Amino acid sequence: MPELIAAAIYAAINRCAALWQEPSLPAQVQLRWSTRLRTALGLCRPQRAQITLNAPRLSAAPELLDEVLCHELAHIVVYQRHGRTAVAHGIEWKALVYAAGFTPTTALSAPGTTPTKERPLPSVTGKPHRLVRHTCPVCHSQRLARRKVPQWRCAPCRAAGLEGRLITEVQVAVP
């Protein structure tokens, strides 16, 4: 792991630990790099406080490192505070990610890579429903929702000093 990336990782862990008032977090976290992860940028095993990062994809998009680490660290903190009763991407997790300055998301694609498979939201009635695709015009990251969410912004573009406003496109998904 290059020294600059290592410094960025430990700075991000320390920042989240201070922000979430978890001073013991940096000493507990175990970091691993993997070339075997295919679609995910990171993977967390909160019971072990272990985070595995996708080396090839994060090397291609180092600007996503802070957001991926925040996402995975939030899983560890939620597990430590609430145990197995907490939902993986539930309210507690979302609150920690928001507090760190990111928009909670479960599917983040690195620019220049094939996006993860989009799974349409299930239709309860069996009829086709409307989905709104939110796309960043700069880095082309995407998010799907059932409605337009005007407060979403692209975190990497915002970090680069850009506005980060997403373009919306309505589409109909089959059940």
C-alpha positions in Angstrom: 0.0 0.0 0.0 1.6 3.3 -1.1 2.4 5.7 1.8 0.0 8.4 0.5 -2.9 6.0 0.4 -2.0 4.6 3.8 -1.9 8.2 5.3 -5.3 9.0 3.6 -6.8 5.8 5.1 -5.6 6.4 8.6 -6.7 10.1 8.4 -10.2 9.1 7.3 -10.5 6.5 10.1 -9.3 9.0 12.7 -11.7 11.7 11.3 -14.7 9.4 11.5 -13.7 8.1 15.0 -13.5 11.7 16.3 -16.7 12.8 14.6 -18.7 9.8 15.9 -17.0 10.0 19.4 -15.5 6.5 19.1 -11.8 7.0 20.2 -11.1 3.2 20.2 -12.2 2.7 16.6 -8.7 3.2 14.9 -7.1 0.5 17.1 -9.9 -2.0 16.5 -10.2 -1.8 12.7 -8.5 -4.4 10.6 -7.9 -3.3 6.9 -7.3 -5.7 4.0 -6.9 -5.2 0.3 -8.4 -7.7 -2.1 -8.3 -8.2 -5.9 -11.1 -10.8 -5.6 -14.0 -8.3 -5.0 -15.8 -8.0 -8.3 -18.5 -5.3 -7.9 -18.2 -3.9 -4.4 -15.7 -1.2 -3.6 -15.6 -2.4 0.0 -16.8 -5.2 2.3 -17.3 -5.1 6.1 -17.4 -7.8 8.7 -18.6 -5.8 11.7 -18.3 -8.6 14.2 -14.6 -8.8 13.5 -14.2 -5.0 12.8 -12.7 -6.0 9.5 -12.8 -4.0 6.3 -11.8 -5.3 2.9 -11.2 -2.8 0.2 -11.3 -3.4 -3.6 -7.7 -2.6 -4.6 -8.0 -2.3 -8.4 -11.2 -0.2 -8.3 -10.0 2.1 -5.5 -6.7 2.5 -7.2 -8.5 3.7 -10.3 -10.7 6.1 -8.3 -8.9 7.2 -5.1 -11.4 10.1 -4.7 -13.9 7.4 -3.5 -11.7 6.1 -0.7 -13.1 8.4 2.0 -16.7 7.6 1.2 -16.1 3.9 1.0 -14.2 3.9 4.3 -16.9 6.0 6.0 -19.6 3.5 4.7 -17.7 0.5 6.1 -16.7 2.2 9.3 -20.3 3.1 10.0 -21.2 -0.6 9.9 -18.6 -1.3 12.6 -19.8 1.5 14.8 -23.5 0.6 14.5 -22.6 -3.1 15.3 -20.6 -2.0 18.4 -23.4 0.3 19.6 -26.5 -1.8 18.8 -25.3 -5.4 18.2 -27.2 -7.7 15.8 -30.4 -5.8 16.3 -29.4 -3.0 14.0 -30.3 -3.1 10.3 -27.3 -3.1 7.9 -28.2 0.1 6.1 -30.8 1.3 8.7 -31.4 4.6 10.4 -28.4 4.4 12.8 -26.0 3.7 9.9 -27.5 6.5 7.7 -27.2 9.0 10.6 -23.5 8.2 10.9 -22.8 8.6 7.2 -24.8 11.9 7.1 -22.8 13.1 10.0 -19.6 12.4 8.1 -20.8 14.5 5.2 -21.8 11.8 2.7 -25.1 10.8 1.3 -25.9 7.2 2.4 -25.9 4.8 -0.6 -25.5 1.1 -1.0 -24.3 1.1 -4.6 -21.4 3.3 -5.6 -19.6 2.8 -8.9 -16.0 3.9 -9.6 -15.7 6.2 -12.6 -14.4 4.4 -15.7 -15.6 1.0 -14.4 -18.7 -1.0 -15.3 -21.5 0.0 -12.9 -22.8 -2.6 -10.5 -25.9 -4.4 -11.7 -28.9 -2.3 -11.2 -31.7 -4.1 -9.4 -35.0 -2.4 -10.0 -37.0 -1.7 -6.9 -39.7 -4.4 -6.5 -43.3 -3.6 -7.5 -45.8 -4.5 -4.8 -48.7 -4.5 -7.2 -47.0 -6.4 -10.0 -47.6 -3.4 -12.3 -44.6 -1.5 -13.8 -43.5 1.4 -11.7 -41.6 4.6 -12.4 -38.0 4.9 -11.4 -35.9 8.1 -11.4 -32.3 7.8 -12.4 -30.0 10.4 -10.9 -26.8 10.8 -12.9 -23.7 13.0 -12.2 -22.8 14.8 -15.5 -19.1 14.9 -14.5 -18.2 11.5 -13.2 -21.4 9.6 -14.4 -22.1 7.9 -11.0 -25.8 6.9 -10.8 -28.5 6.3 -8.2 -32.0 5.0 -8.6 -35.1 6.0 -6.6 -38.8 5.9 -6.9 -39.0 9.7 -6.8 -36.8 12.6 -7.7 -34.6 13.5 -4.8 -33.4 17.1 -5.3 -31.1 17.2 -2.3 -28.8 14.4 -3.5 -25.4 15.6 -4.7 -22.3 13.8 -6.1 -19.9 13.6 -3.1 -16.7 13.2 -5.2 -17.5 16.2 -7.3 -18.5 18.2 -4.3 -15.2 17.3 -2.7 -13.4 18.6 -5.9 -15.2 22.0 -5.4 -17.9 21.4 -8.0 -21.6 21.9 -7.5 -22.3 18.1 -7.8 -25.9 18.6 -9.0 -27.4 15.4 -10.5 -29.4 15.1 -13.7 -32.7 13.2 -13.4 -34.2 10.9 -15.9 -37.6 9.1 -15.5 -37.9 5.6 -16.7 -40.4 2.8 -16.3 -39.2 -0.5 -14.8 -41.0 -3.8 -15.4 -41.9 -5.8 -12.3 
